[in-house]
């Protein structure tokens, strides 16, 4: 029993020693700000989320899960808005994409109109490709038809 108590106390002491050098508590305001800026997700990390939503959006519509498609569209837009905050140098391009990339999609989802949705989805994909090219990432190409859903909510 004494060995366990000693181990627990040693762990607590090690934890408190590690906290003694914690910039979150002890750093200057400038240091805290710099660390928080460095910790913000970059565009590549956020684009992974957007890519997941892209697949889910396509498959939700294809399966007629319109409420889920609307959710995916909104989450995709939210991730892009967060990217504009974390990477202000990309904010203008992101806003342009938000203004043009989702044109007609919300209405197609609300109307549960497959044909309108897939026209809008293809337009969005095209805008993705334009943004990728403008950002120096033309080699990142999105499939017109993602090969399979990547979310268990869409497995059939």
NUVEX-880986 format. One record per residue (C-alpha): residue in three letters; x, y, z. Coordinates in Angstrom, 2 decimals, always signed. Each point is the difference from the previous one (the first is absolute). Last residue first. Layout:
<rs>
<r><resn>ALA</resn><u>X</u><v>Y</v><w>Z</w></r>
...
</rs>
This chain:
<rs>
<r><resn>UNK</resn><u>-26.06</u><v>+1.58</v><w>-45.99</w></r>
<r><resn>UNK</resn><u>+2.81</u><v>+2.03</v><w>+1.48</w></r>
<r><resn>UNK</resn><u>-0.88</u><v>+3.70</v><w>+0.13</w></r>
<r><resn>UNK</resn><u>-0.15</u><v>+0.56</v><w>+3.77</w></r>
<r><resn>UNK</resn><u>+3.19</u><v>-2.08</v><w>+0.18</w></r>
<r><resn>UNK</resn><u>+1.92</u><v>+2.85</v><w>-1.69</w></r>
<r><resn>UNK</resn><u>+2.48</u><v>-0.35</v><w>-2.83</w></r>
<r><resn>UNK</resn><u>-2.46</u><v>-0.53</v><w>-2.81</w></r>
<r><resn>UNK</resn><u>+1.44</u><v>-1.61</v><w>-3.11</w></r>
<r><resn>UNK</resn><u>+1.70</u><v>+0.86</v><w>-3.30</w></r>
<r><resn>UNK</resn><u>-0.48</u><v>+3.78</v><w>+0.12</w></r>
<r><resn>UNK</resn><u>-1.74</u><v>+0.96</v><w>-3.24</w></r>
<r><resn>UNK</resn><u>+1.44</u><v>+3.08</v><w>-1.69</w></r>
<r><resn>UNK</resn><u>+3.32</u><v>-0.94</v><w>+1.56</w></r>
<r><resn>UNK</resn><u>+1.99</u><v>+2.82</v><w>+1.57</w></r>
<r><resn>UNK</resn><u>+3.37</u><v>+1.04</v><w>-1.34</w></r>
<r><resn>UNK</resn><u>+2.94</u><v>+1.22</v><w>+2.06</w></r>
<r><resn>UNK</resn><u>+2.73</u><v>+0.52</v><w>-2.63</w></r>
<r><resn>UNK</resn><u>-1.26</u><v>+3.55</v><w>-0.50</w></r>
<r><resn>UNK</resn><u>+1.42</u><v>+0.87</v><w>+3.44</w></r>
<r><resn>UNK</resn><u>+1.56</u><v>+3.40</v><w>-0.66</w></r>
<r><resn>UNK</resn><u>-2.74</u><v>+1.98</v><w>+1.74</w></r>
<r><resn>UNK</resn><u>-1.65</u><v>+1.13</v><w>-3.26</w></r>
<r><resn>UNK</resn><u>+0.02</u><v>-3.61</v><w>-1.23</w></r>
<r><resn>UNK</resn><u>-1.65</u><v>-1.30</v><w>+3.20</w></r>
<r><resn>UNK</resn><u>-2.56</u><v>+2.82</v><w>-0.10</w></r>
<r><resn>UNK</resn><u>-0.87</u><v>-0.77</v><w>-3.61</w></r>
<r><resn>UNK</resn><u>-0.25</u><v>-3.74</v><w>+0.77</w></r>
<r><resn>UNK</resn><u>-2.31</u><v>+0.67</v><w>+2.95</w></r>
<r><resn>UNK</resn><u>-2.10</u><v>+2.26</v><w>-2.24</w></r>
<r><resn>UNK</resn><u>-0.38</u><v>-2.90</v><w>-2.44</w></r>
<r><resn>UNK</resn><u>-1.05</u><v>-2.28</v><w>+2.85</w></r>
<r><resn>UNK</resn><u>-2.62</u><v>+2.57</v><w>+1.02</w></r>
<r><resn>UNK</resn><u>-1.36</u><v>+0.13</v><w>-3.55</w></r>
<r><resn>UNK</resn><u>-0.15</u><v>-3.80</v><w>-0.02</w></r>
<r><resn>UNK</resn><u>-1.91</u><v>+0.07</v><w>+3.30</w></r>
<r><resn>UNK</resn><u>-2.39</u><v>+2.61</v><w>-1.41</w></r>
<r><resn>UNK</resn><u>-0.77</u><v>-2.18</v><w>-3.01</w></r>
<r><resn>UNK</resn><u>-0.29</u><v>-2.97</v><w>+2.37</w></r>
<r><resn>UNK</resn><u>-2.46</u><v>+1.87</v><w>+2.23</w></r>
<r><resn>UNK</resn><u>-2.13</u><v>+1.27</v><w>-2.84</w></r>
<r><resn>UNK</resn><u>-0.41</u><v>-3.52</v><w>-1.39</w></r>
<r><resn>UNK</resn><u>-0.63</u><v>-1.60</v><w>+3.38</w></r>
<r><resn>UNK</resn><u>-2.66</u><v>+2.48</v><w>+1.12</w></r>
<r><resn>UNK</resn><u>-0.76</u><v>-0.34</v><w>+3.68</w></r>
<r><resn>UNK</resn><u>-1.54</u><v>+3.48</v><w>-0.20</w></r>
<r><resn>UNK</resn><u>+1.88</u><v>+1.05</v><w>+3.15</w></r>
<r><resn>UNK</resn><u>+3.15</u><v>-1.69</v><w>-1.30</w></r>
<r><resn>UNK</resn><u>-0.30</u><v>+1.69</v><w>-3.40</w></r>
<r><resn>UNK</resn><u>-0.61</u><v>+3.36</v><w>+1.67</w></r>
<r><resn>UNK</resn><u>+3.07</u><v>-0.42</v><w>+2.19</w></r>
<r><resn>UNK</resn><u>+2.08</u><v>-1.00</v><w>-3.01</w></r>
<r><resn>UNK</resn><u>-0.95</u><v>+2.88</v><w>-2.28</w></r>
<r><resn>UNK</resn><u>+3.38</u><v>+1.71</v><w>+0.24</w></r>
<r><resn>UNK</resn><u>+2.22</u><v>-1.90</v><w>+2.43</w></r>
<r><resn>UNK</resn><u>+3.32</u><v>+0.80</v><w>-1.65</w></r>
<r><resn>UNK</resn><u>-0.68</u><v>+3.62</v><w>-0.92</w></r>
<r><resn>UNK</resn><u>-0.32</u><v>+2.00</v><w>+3.22</w></r>
<r><resn>UNK</resn><u>+1.79</u><v>-2.54</v><w>+2.22</w></r>
<r><resn>UNK</resn><u>+2.77</u><v>-0.31</v><w>-2.59</w></r>
<r><resn>UNK</resn><u>+0.41</u><v>+3.77</v><w>-0.20</w></r>
<r><resn>UNK</resn><u>+0.05</u><v>+0.16</v><w>+3.80</w></r>
<r><resn>UNK</resn><u>+2.73</u><v>-2.65</v><w>+0.08</w></r>
<r><resn>UNK</resn><u>+2.08</u><v>+1.86</v><w>-2.55</w></r>
<r><resn>UNK</resn><u>-0.32</u><v>+3.24</v><w>+1.99</w></r>
<r><resn>UNK</resn><u>+0.80</u><v>-1.72</v><w>+3.32</w></r>
<r><resn>UNK</resn><u>+3.15</u><v>-1.78</v><w>-1.19</w></r>
<r><resn>UNK</resn><u>+2.45</u><v>+2.44</v><w>+1.60</w></r>
<r><resn>UNK</resn><u>-2.17</u><v>-0.11</v><w>+3.12</w></r>
<r><resn>UNK</resn><u>+1.02</u><v>-3.61</v><w>+0.73</w></r>
<r><resn>UNK</resn><u>-1.62</u><v>-0.96</v><w>+3.30</w></r>
<r><resn>UNK</resn><u>-3.04</u><v>+2.21</v><w>-0.58</w></r>
<r><resn>UNK</resn><u>-0.53</u><v>-0.85</v><w>-3.68</w></r>
<r><resn>UNK</resn><u>+0.56</u><v>-3.67</v><w>+0.89</w></r>
<r><resn>UNK</resn><u>-2.79</u><v>+0.26</v><w>+2.57</w></r>
<r><resn>UNK</resn><u>-2.30</u><v>+1.25</v><w>-2.77</w></r>
<r><resn>UNK</resn><u>+1.00</u><v>-2.99</v><w>-2.15</w></r>
<r><resn>UNK</resn><u>-0.79</u><v>-2.41</v><w>+2.83</w></r>
<r><resn>UNK</resn><u>-3.39</u><v>+1.68</v><w>+0.47</w></r>
<r><resn>UNK</resn><u>-0.81</u><v>-0.29</v><w>-3.72</w></r>
<r><resn>UNK</resn><u>+0.77</u><v>-3.72</v><w>+0.09</w></r>
<r><resn>UNK</resn><u>-2.10</u><v>-0.38</v><w>+3.14</w></r>
<r><resn>UNK</resn><u>-2.93</u><v>+1.76</v><w>-1.69</w></r>
<r><resn>UNK</resn><u>+0.29</u><v>-2.21</v><w>-3.11</w></r>
<r><resn>UNK</resn><u>+0.25</u><v>-3.13</v><w>+2.14</w></r>
<r><resn>UNK</resn><u>-3.11</u><v>+0.95</v><w>+1.97</w></r>
<r><resn>UNK</resn><u>-1.93</u><v>+0.70</v><w>-3.17</w></r>
<r><resn>UNK</resn><u>+1.01</u><v>-3.40</v><w>-1.36</w></r>
<r><resn>UNK</resn><u>-1.10</u><v>-1.60</v><w>+3.28</w></r>
<r><resn>UNK</resn><u>-3.43</u><v>+1.57</v><w>-0.36</w></r>
<r><resn>UNK</resn><u>-0.09</u><v>-1.14</v><w>-3.61</w></r>
<r><resn>UNK</resn><u>+0.72</u><v>-3.68</v><w>+0.58</w></r>
<r><resn>UNK</resn><u>-1.06</u><v>-0.93</v><w>-3.52</w></r>
<r><resn>UNK</resn><u>+2.80</u><v>-2.55</v><w>-0.37</w></r>
<r><resn>UNK</resn><u>+1.74</u><v>+2.01</v><w>-2.72</w></r>
<r><resn>UNK</resn><u>-0.50</u><v>+3.13</v><w>+2.06</w></r>
<r><resn>UNK</resn><u>+1.65</u><v>-1.53</v><w>+3.05</w></r>
<r><resn>UNK</resn><u>+2.72</u><v>-1.47</v><w>-2.19</w></r>
<r><resn>UNK</resn><u>+1.04</u><v>+3.34</v><w>-1.51</w></r>
<r><resn>UNK</resn><u>-0.11</u><v>+1.88</v><w>+3.29</w></r>
<r><resn>UNK</resn><u>+1.92</u><v>-2.75</v><w>+1.80</w></r>
<r><resn>UNK</resn><u>+2.79</u><v>+0.07</v><w>-2.58</w></r>
<r><resn>UNK</resn><u>+0.29</u><v>+3.81</v><w>+0.11</w></r>
<r><resn>UNK</resn><u>-0.28</u><v>-0.07</v><w>+3.82</w></r>
<r><resn>UNK</resn><u>+3.04</u><v>-2.27</v><w>+0.20</w></r>
<r><resn>UNK</resn><u>+1.86</u><v>+2.26</v><w>-2.41</w></r>
<r><resn>UNK</resn><u>-0.89</u><v>+3.07</v><w>+2.08</w></r>
<r><resn>UNK</resn><u>+1.40</u><v>-1.68</v><w>+3.11</w></r>
<r><resn>UNK</resn><u>+3.24</u><v>-0.84</v><w>-1.81</w></r>
<r><resn>UNK</resn><u>-0.04</u><v>+3.58</v><w>-1.31</w></r>
<r><resn>UNK</resn><u>+0.14</u><v>+1.23</v><w>+3.61</w></r>
<r><resn>UNK</resn><u>+3.25</u><v>-1.83</v><w>+0.64</w></r>
<r><resn>UNK</resn><u>+1.55</u><v>+1.24</v><w>-3.28</w></r>
<r><resn>UNK</resn><u>-1.13</u><v>+3.55</v><w>+0.71</w></r>
<r><resn>UNK</resn><u>+1.88</u><v>+0.14</v><w>+3.28</w></r>
<r><resn>UNK</resn><u>-1.51</u><v>-0.73</v><w>+3.38</w></r>
<r><resn>UNK</resn><u>+0.78</u><v>+2.57</v><w>+2.68</w></r>
<r><resn>UNK</resn><u>+2.75</u><v>-1.07</v><w>+2.40</w></r>
<r><resn>UNK</resn><u>+2.55</u><v>+2.53</v><w>-1.28</w></r>
<r><resn>UNK</resn><u>-2.47</u><v>+2.84</v><w>+0.56</w></r>
<r><resn>UNK</resn><u>-0.66</u><v>-1.26</v><w>+3.52</w></r>
<r><resn>UNK</resn><u>+3.73</u><v>-0.17</v><w>+0.73</w></r>
<r><resn>UNK</resn><u>+0.57</u><v>+3.55</v><w>-1.25</w></r>
<r><resn>UNK</resn><u>-2.93</u><v>+1.33</v><w>+2.05</w></r>
<r><resn>UNK</resn><u>+1.22</u><v>-1.70</v><w>+3.15</w></r>
<r><resn>UNK</resn><u>+3.52</u><v>+1.31</v><w>-0.54</w></r>
<r><resn>UNK</resn><u>-1.28</u><v>+3.56</v><w>-0.50</w></r>
<r><resn>UNK</resn><u>-2.18</u><v>-0.24</v><w>+3.10</w></r>
<r><resn>UNK</resn><u>+3.01</u><v>-1.16</v><w>+1.97</w></r>
<r><resn>UNK</resn><u>+0.26</u><v>-3.66</v><w>+0.87</w></r>
<r><resn>UNK</resn><u>-0.75</u><v>-1.49</v><w>+3.42</w></r>
<r><resn>UNK</resn><u>-3.41</u><v>-1.59</v><w>-0.38</w></r>
<r><resn>UNK</resn><u>-0.24</u><v>-1.01</v><w>-3.62</w></r>
<r><resn>UNK</resn><u>+3.79</u><v>-0.01</v><w>-0.29</w></r>
<r><resn>UNK</resn><u>+0.14</u><v>-3.01</v><w>+2.38</w></r>
<r><resn>UNK</resn><u>+3.41</u><v>-0.25</v><w>+1.65</w></r>
<r><resn>UNK</resn><u>-1.33</u><v>-0.74</v><w>+3.50</w></r>
<r><resn>UNK</resn><u>-2.56</u><v>-2.35</v><w>-1.51</w></r>
<r><resn>UNK</resn><u>+2.71</u><v>-2.58</v><w>-0.64</w></r>
<r><resn>UNK</resn><u>+1.08</u><v>+0.20</v><w>+3.64</w></r>
<r><resn>UNK</resn><u>-3.65</u><v>-0.44</v><w>+1.09</w></r>
<r><resn>UNK</resn><u>-0.33</u><v>-3.09</v><w>-2.14</w></r>
<r><resn>UNK</resn><u>+3.27</u><v>-1.48</v><w>+1.27</w></r>
<r><resn>UNK</resn><u>-1.11</u><v>+0.61</v><w>+3.59</w></r>
<r><resn>UNK</resn><u>-3.37</u><v>-1.64</v><w>-0.66</w></r>
<r><resn>UNK</resn><u>+1.66</u><v>-3.00</v><w>-1.62</w></r>
<r><resn>UNK</resn><u>+2.39</u><v>-0.38</v><w>+2.92</w></r>
<r><resn>UNK</resn><u>-2.95</u><v>+0.18</v><w>+2.43</w></r>
<r><resn>UNK</resn><u>-1.85</u><v>-2.70</v><w>-1.94</w></r>
<r><resn>UNK</resn><u>+3.07</u><v>-2.23</v><w>-0.15</w></r>
<r><resn>UNK</resn><u>+0.69</u><v>+0.43</v><w>+3.74</w></r>
<r><resn>UNK</resn><u>-3.64</u><v>-0.78</v><w>+0.82</w></r>
<r><resn>UNK</resn><u>+0.13</u><v>-3.08</v><w>-2.19</w></r>
<r><resn>UNK</resn><u>+3.24</u><v>-1.23</v><w>+1.64</w></r>
<r><resn>UNK</resn><u>-1.52</u><v>+0.50</v><w>+3.46</w></r>
<r><resn>UNK</resn><u>-2.83</u><v>-2.37</v><w>-0.87</w></r>
</rs>
